Amino acid sequence: MKNKSAEIKTARIEQARGEMMKETPKIDMIAKGVATGVAVSTIVQAGRGVIGALAKNPLVMFSLGLVSGYFAHKYRKEIISVTNKTAEQSKDFVLRQTAHLKDMLIESQDPPEESHDSS
């Protein structure tokens, strides 16, 4: 009898451990999310003053334009290919949605078929 009760207690303890281990990742995810939110908020608040001061300096704005132009020129082929691929995908999406809309319109206009039993 003692052996069975010890087995039951052990099983309950193992079950409780398993449940705690399942909940621990959820708590970790929540804690990471909160910590990330606090860090982002702090960085944004600190960056507003710095960026505001830098945006008023014409030399900084000129250099940012120069750097962005350099990278746009360097990666122009990749930018064009991604833009073309996105345009093709959007055209396909619009065509599929149009076809689905037409199908739904046709289905809604069809009169319901009534079954007439000739008994």
FENDACOR-V838343 format. One record per run of one state. SS is the DSSP state (helix for helix, strand for strand, loop for the rest). FROM is the first residue (numbers start at 1). LEN is the number of residues. Records with the same first field share a line. If there is no record, write none. Layout:
# FENDACOR-V838343
SS->FROM-LEN + FROM-LEN
This chain:
# FENDACOR-V838343
loop->1-1 + 56-2 + 75-1 + 110-10
helix->2-54 + 58-17 + 76-34
